[in-house]
Amino acid sequence: MFFLQFLQHLKEFSVIDNVGLDDTFDRINYQGNVIVLLIFMTFVTVRQYFYSPISCFVISRIGGRNQDKYLQNMCWTEGLYPVNFSRTIPQNNKDWDDLSNQQLEYYAWVPMVLGLQAIMYLFPWLLWQFTSFWISGVNFVDIMRISRSAHLLIDDVRRKQVKNIANGLFALMKLKTWLRTNLLFFTYLFIKLCYIITNCIQLWLIYYLLTFGRKEGYFRFGERIFSDLVNGRTWSETLIFPRSGMCRFKFENLGAVNYMFAQCSLPINMINEKIYVFLYFYIICNIILTTYSLCLWIIGFGFCKMFIHTLRNRILENSKKKTLYFEEFVNGFLKIDGTFVLKMVNSNVGSLMSEEIINGIFERYVETKEEGADNDS
């Protein structure tokens, strides 16, 4: 039953109207990054499979039909040797065998790797959707959408809608035991950490795919490529993203084993180079921004002081009676998880609507307290 409810919850996700228990930095990770990677994947895939990603030339022809197409397909699948033609080219099979560890094959896997990178960004989001739904049992997406659409209503209808939202959130916070554990907020911090780890894994994956030398480390390989471009060091010097290379494969003819050599150009690597330079700096920015967001949440919610200040300014109206209930409302009723939910309402709905909703929840809390006091007397 829970799993079916969770699937129904996922079905309500919308790229255009995306709201929930997440902030702008989260949406950059699981939505913006995925879109960027899918655009690159589509572009490279079209270039590889609908156009000619490689072009090869061989001096001695072996005869037969479709030889050129066969040569290009073999060189594409077997991989190229990044030979610098301004230097000595290997002259025998032993020299070629010594270059086998430098043989390039990654370019054929670039679309798949880009797709894998896009999927990786969805794992923290799926984990957060599952855990938040499991902890609270509430579909916050519906609450956020109703709250955000309320500002389009006329005054009387809007006030009634806001009151219903506030009463619903008040009842939710009053009945749900998850508020007493603070589990929702700390799980959210863990998800933030997962996004940072995912970005670091992305850098390692690119570094491993492109088989860089170990001297610069996978946190600085993009800096190295960018420096090469700025300083005019071409691929023939660095052998990074080579535009051409040599292809060697063997074939049998009348029982004899022969080797065929071809010189190939690889224009797809001009595109791959620009993509990965961009992705390197883009992912570094993601790490910085997500770390900044994590620090903001930790500092702002260490003892809930920052958001308590915001709440105090919004819901206290120079009433001493309300002031008496305020600390108890925040520390005893809302606690960290309740304050976290209200801050997310403010982040997703806007300050004006969230102010009315928070006021409504506090008014409902004060009414309940006063009714309880009257009954006791």
C-alpha positions as CSV (number, residue, x, y, z in Angstrom):
1,M,0.0,0.0,0.0
2,F,2.7,2.4,0.9
3,F,4.7,1.7,-2.2
4,L,1.6,2.3,-4.4
5,Q,1.0,5.6,-2.6
6,F,4.6,6.6,-3.2
7,L,4.4,5.8,-6.9
8,Q,1.3,8.0,-7.0
9,H,3.3,10.7,-5.3
10,L,6.0,10.5,-7.9
11,K,3.5,10.7,-10.8
12,E,2.6,14.2,-9.6
13,F,6.1,15.5,-10.4
14,S,6.1,18.3,-12.9
15,V,9.2,19.9,-14.5
16,I,7.3,23.2,-15.1
17,D,5.3,23.4,-11.9
18,N,7.9,21.8,-9.6
19,V,7.4,22.5,-5.8
20,G,8.0,20.4,-2.7
21,L,10.4,20.1,0.2
22,D,13.4,21.4,-1.6
23,D,15.1,24.6,-2.4
24,T,16.6,26.2,-5.5
25,F,20.0,24.5,-5.0
26,D,18.3,21.1,-4.9
27,R,16.4,21.8,-8.1
28,I,19.6,22.8,-9.8
29,N,21.0,19.4,-8.9
30,Y,18.2,17.0,-9.8
31,Q,16.5,19.1,-12.5
32,G,18.9,21.6,-14.0
33,N,21.9,19.2,-14.1
34,V,19.8,16.5,-15.6
35,I,18.5,18.8,-18.4
36,V,22.0,20.0,-19.2
37,L,23.4,16.5,-19.4
38,L,20.5,15.2,-21.5
39,I,21.0,18.0,-24.0
40,F,24.6,17.2,-24.3
41,M,23.8,13.5,-24.6
42,T,21.3,14.1,-27.3
43,F,23.7,16.3,-29.3
44,V,26.6,13.9,-29.1
45,T,24.3,10.9,-29.9
46,V,22.9,12.6,-33.0
47,R,26.4,13.5,-34.1
48,Q,27.7,10.0,-33.7
49,Y,24.8,7.9,-35.1
50,F,23.3,10.2,-37.7
51,Y,26.4,11.8,-39.1
52,S,30.0,10.6,-39.6
53,P,31.9,10.9,-36.3
54,I,35.1,9.5,-37.8
55,S,36.8,9.6,-41.2
56,C,39.7,7.3,-42.1
57,F,42.2,7.2,-44.9
58,V,44.4,4.2,-46.0
59,I,47.0,4.2,-48.7
60,S,46.9,0.6,-49.7
61,R,43.5,-0.7,-50.5
62,I,42.6,-4.4,-49.8
63,G,39.8,-4.5,-52.3
64,G,36.2,-5.5,-51.9
65,R,32.9,-3.6,-51.6
66,N,32.2,-1.1,-48.8
67,Q,35.8,-1.1,-47.8
68,D,35.8,2.6,-46.7
69,K,32.7,2.0,-44.5
70,Y,34.2,-1.2,-43.1
71,L,37.5,0.6,-42.2
72,Q,35.7,3.4,-40.5
73,N,33.5,1.1,-38.4
74,M,36.5,-1.0,-37.4
75,C,38.5,2.0,-36.4
76,W,35.6,3.4,-34.5
77,T,35.0,0.2,-32.5
78,E,38.6,-0.9,-32.1
79,G,39.9,2.5,-30.9
80,L,42.6,4.9,-32.1
81,Y,46.2,5.4,-31.1
82,P,46.8,9.1,-30.3
83,V,49.9,9.4,-32.5
84,N,51.7,12.7,-32.8
85,F,52.4,12.9,-36.5
86,S,55.1,15.5,-35.9
87,R,57.2,12.8,-34.2
88,T,58.3,9.3,-35.1
89,I,55.4,7.0,-35.9
90,P,55.8,3.4,-34.6
91,Q,57.4,1.2,-37.3
92,N,56.8,-2.3,-36.1
93,N,54.2,-4.4,-34.2
94,K,56.2,-4.2,-30.9
95,D,56.1,-0.5,-30.9
96,W,52.4,-0.6,-31.6
97,D,51.9,-3.1,-28.8
98,D,53.7,-0.7,-26.4
99,L,51.1,2.0,-27.2
100,S,48.2,-0.3,-26.4
101,N,47.7,1.2,-23.0
102,Q,47.2,4.6,-24.6
103,Q,44.6,3.4,-27.1
104,L,41.5,5.6,-27.0
105,E,38.0,4.1,-26.8
106,Y,36.1,6.5,-24.6
107,Y,34.6,8.6,-27.4
108,A,32.2,5.8,-28.4
109,W,30.9,5.7,-24.8
110,V,30.4,9.4,-24.3
111,P,26.6,9.4,-24.9
112,M,26.1,6.5,-22.5
113,V,28.3,8.1,-19.8
114,L,26.4,11.4,-20.1
115,G,23.1,9.5,-19.7
116,L,24.5,7.7,-16.7
117,Q,25.6,11.0,-15.2
118,A,22.1,12.4,-15.6
119,I,20.6,9.3,-13.9
120,M,23.0,9.6,-11.0
121,Y,21.6,13.1,-10.1
122,L,18.2,11.5,-9.7
123,F,19.2,9.1,-7.0
124,P,19.4,11.7,-4.1
125,W,16.1,13.2,-5.3
126,L,14.4,9.8,-5.3
127,L,15.9,8.9,-1.9
128,W,14.6,12.2,-0.5
129,Q,11.1,11.7,-2.0
130,F,10.9,8.2,-0.5
131,T,12.2,9.1,3.0
132,S,10.2,12.3,3.3
133,F,7.0,10.5,2.3
134,W,7.8,7.6,4.6
135,I,8.6,9.9,7.6
136,S,5.7,12.2,7.2
137,G,3.2,10.3,5.2
138,V,2.1,13.5,3.6
139,N,2.2,14.7,0.0
140,F,3.8,18.1,0.4
141,V,3.7,18.7,-3.3
142,D,-0.1,19.2,-3.2
143,I,0.1,21.5,-0.2
144,M,2.7,23.6,-1.9
145,R,0.8,23.8,-5.2
146,I,-2.5,24.7,-3.4
147,S,-0.7,27.4,-1.4
148,R,1.0,28.9,-4.4
149,S,-2.2,29.0,-6.4
150,A,-4.1,30.7,-3.6
151,H,-2.6,34.1,-4.3
152,L,-4.4,34.2,-7.7
153,L,-7.8,34.1,-5.9
154,I,-9.9,37.1,-4.9
155,D,-9.5,38.4,-1.4
156,D,-12.4,36.6,0.4
157,V,-11.8,33.3,-1.4
158,R,-8.1,33.6,-0.8
159,R,-8.5,34.2,2.9
160,K,-10.7,31.1,3.2
161,Q,-8.2,29.0,1.2
162,V,-5.3,30.2,3.4
163,K,-7.3,29.5,6.5
164,N,-8.0,25.9,5.2
165,I,-4.3,25.4,4.4
166,A,-3.2,26.8,7.9
167,N,-5.8,24.5,9.6
168,G,-4.6,21.5,7.7
169,L,-0.9,22.2,8.5
170,F,-1.8,22.8,12.1
171,A,-3.7,19.5,12.4
172,L,-0.8,17.7,10.6
173,M,1.8,19.1,13.0
174,K,-0.4,18.3,16.0
175,L,-1.1,14.7,15.1
176,K,2.1,13.6,13.4
177,T,4.7,12.1,15.7
178,W,7.6,12.7,13.3
179,L,7.7,16.3,14.5
180,R,9.1,15.1,17.8
181,T,12.0,13.2,16.2
182,N,13.5,16.0,14.0
183,L,14.2,13.2,11.6
184,L,12.9,15.0,8.5
185,F,15.3,17.9,8.8
186,F,18.4,15.8,9.5
187,T,17.4,13.5,6.6
188,Y,17.3,16.6,4.4
189,L,20.8,17.6,5.4
190,F,21.9,14.1,4.6
191,I,20.4,14.4,1.1
192,K,22.3,17.7,0.6
193,L,25.5,15.8,1.5
194,C,24.5,13.1,-1.1
195,Y,24.3,15.8,-3.8
196,I,27.8,16.9,-2.9
197,I,29.1,13.3,-3.0
198,T,27.3,12.8,-6.3
199,N,29.0,15.8,-7.9
200,C,32.4,14.5,-6.7
201,I,31.7,11.1,-8.2
202,Q,30.8,12.9,-11.4
203,L,34.3,14.4,-11.5
204,W,35.9,11.1,-10.8
205,L,33.8,9.4,-13.5
206,I,34.8,11.9,-16.2
207,Y,38.5,11.7,-15.1
208,Y,38.4,7.9,-15.3
209,L,36.6,7.9,-18.6
210,L,39.1,10.2,-20.2
211,T,42.1,8.3,-18.8
212,F,44.0,11.3,-17.7
213,G,47.4,11.1,-16.2
214,R,47.4,11.0,-12.4
215,K,49.7,14.0,-11.9
216,E,46.9,16.6,-11.8
217,G,44.2,14.5,-10.0
218,Y,40.6,14.3,-10.9
219,F,39.7,17.6,-9.1
220,R,42.0,19.6,-11.5
221,F,41.8,17.9,-14.8
222,G,39.4,20.5,-16.2
223,E,41.8,23.2,-15.1
224,R,44.5,21.5,-17.1
225,I,42.4,21.3,-20.2
226,F,41.3,24.9,-19.9
227,S,44.9,26.0,-19.4
228,D,46.0,24.1,-22.5
229,L,43.3,25.9,-24.5
230,V,44.2,29.3,-23.2
231,N,47.9,28.8,-23.7
232,G,47.5,27.4,-27.2
233,R,48.8,23.9,-26.4
234,T,47.2,21.7,-29.0
235,W,46.1,18.1,-28.7
236,S,49.2,17.0,-30.6
237,E,51.2,18.1,-27.6
238,T,48.9,17.1,-24.8
239,L,47.3,14.1,-26.5
240,I,44.0,15.1,-24.7
241,F,41.0,14.9,-27.0
242,P,43.0,14.1,-30.1
243,R,41.5,15.2,-33.4
244,S,43.3,12.4,-35.3
245,G,45.1,9.2,-34.7
246,M,46.2,5.9,-36.2
247,C,44.1,2.8,-36.4
248,R,45.5,-0.7,-36.5
249,F,43.6,-3.9,-36.9
250,K,44.5,-7.3,-38.3
251,F,42.7,-9.3,-40.9
252,E,43.2,-12.8,-42.4
253,N,43.7,-13.3,-46.1
254,L,44.3,-16.8,-47.4
255,G,45.5,-18.0,-44.0
256,A,47.9,-15.2,-43.6
257,V,47.5,-12.6,-40.8
258,N,48.1,-9.1,-42.0
259,Y,47.8,-5.7,-40.3
260,M,45.9,-2.8,-41.8
261,F,46.9,0.8,-40.8
262,A,44.7,3.8,-41.3
263,Q,45.0,7.5,-40.5
264,C,41.7,8.8,-39.0
265,S,40.3,12.1,-38.1
266,L,38.0,12.3,-35.1
267,P,36.0,15.6,-35.3
268,I,33.6,14.4,-32.6
269,N,36.4,15.1,-30.1
270,M,36.2,18.8,-30.8
271,I,32.7,18.7,-29.4
272,N,33.6,16.3,-26.5
273,E,36.4,18.6,-25.4
274,K,34.2,21.7,-25.1
275,I,31.5,19.6,-23.4
276,Y,33.8,18.3,-20.7
277,V,35.6,21.6,-20.1
278,F,32.1,23.1,-19.5
279,L,31.0,20.2,-17.3
280,Y,34.1,20.4,-15.2
281,F,33.6,24.0,-14.2
282,Y,29.8,23.5,-14.0
283,I,30.2,20.6,-11.6
284,I,32.7,22.5,-9.5
285,C,30.2,25.4,-9.2
286,N,27.5,22.8,-8.2
287,I,29.8,21.5,-5.4
288,I,30.4,25.1,-4.2
289,L,26.7,26.1,-4.3
290,T,25.4,22.9,-2.7
291,T,28.0,23.1,0.1
292,Y,27.0,26.8,0.6
293,S,23.4,25.7,0.8
294,L,24.2,23.0,3.3
295,C,26.1,25.4,5.5
296,L,23.2,27.9,5.4
297,W,20.7,25.2,6.5
298,I,23.0,24.0,9.3
299,I,23.7,27.6,10.5
300,G,20.1,28.7,10.2
301,F,18.7,25.7,12.0
302,G,21.4,24.9,14.5
303,F,19.0,26.1,17.2
304,C,16.3,27.5,14.9
305,K,17.3,31.0,15.9
306,M,17.4,32.5,12.4
307,F,14.0,31.4,11.3
308,I,12.5,32.0,14.8
309,H,13.5,35.7,14.3
310,T,11.7,35.6,10.9
311,L,8.6,34.1,12.5
312,R,8.6,36.6,15.3
313,N,8.6,39.5,12.9
314,R,5.8,38.0,10.9
315,I,3.3,36.7,13.4
316,L,3.6,38.9,16.4
317,E,1.5,42.0,16.2
318,N,2.5,43.9,19.4
319,S,0.4,41.6,21.4
320,K,1.8,40.6,24.8
321,K,-0.7,37.7,24.9
322,K,0.7,36.3,21.7
323,T,4.2,36.8,22.8
324,L,3.6,34.5,25.8
325,Y,2.8,31.7,23.5
326,F,5.5,32.3,20.9
327,E,8.5,30.5,22.4
328,E,6.2,27.5,23.3
329,F,4.8,27.5,19.7
330,V,8.3,27.4,18.1
331,N,10.1,25.1,20.6
332,G,7.3,23.0,21.9
333,F,4.9,22.7,18.9
334,L,6.9,23.3,15.7
335,K,10.3,22.1,16.8
336,I,12.9,21.7,14.1
337,D,10.9,19.6,11.7
338,G,7.9,21.9,11.9
339,T,10.0,25.0,11.4
340,F,11.8,23.3,8.5
341,V,8.4,22.6,6.8
342,L,7.3,26.3,7.3
343,K,10.6,27.5,5.9
344,M,10.1,25.3,2.8
345,V,6.6,26.8,2.4
346,N,8.3,30.3,2.5
347,S,10.9,29.1,-0.1
348,N,8.4,27.6,-2.5
349,V,5.3,29.7,-2.1
350,G,6.7,33.2,-1.5
351,S,7.0,35.5,1.5
352,L,3.6,37.1,1.2
353,M,1.6,33.9,1.1
354,S,3.8,32.1,3.6
355,E,3.3,35.0,6.0
356,E,-0.5,34.6,5.9
357,I,-0.2,30.8,6.3
358,I,2.2,31.0,9.2
359,N,0.0,33.6,10.8
360,G,-3.0,31.3,10.4
361,I,-1.2,28.4,12.0
362,F,-0.1,30.5,15.0
363,E,-3.6,32.0,15.4
364,R,-5.0,28.4,15.4
365,Y,-2.4,27.5,18.0
366,V,-3.3,30.4,20.2
367,E,-7.0,29.6,19.9
368,T,-6.4,26.0,21.0
369,K,-4.3,27.1,24.0
370,E,-6.9,29.7,25.1
371,E,-9.7,27.1,24.7
372,G,-7.7,24.7,26.8
373,A,-7.1,27.3,29.5
374,D,-10.8,28.2,29.6
375,N,-11.8,24.5,30.0
376,D,-9.3,24.1,32.8
377,S,-10.7,27.1,34.6
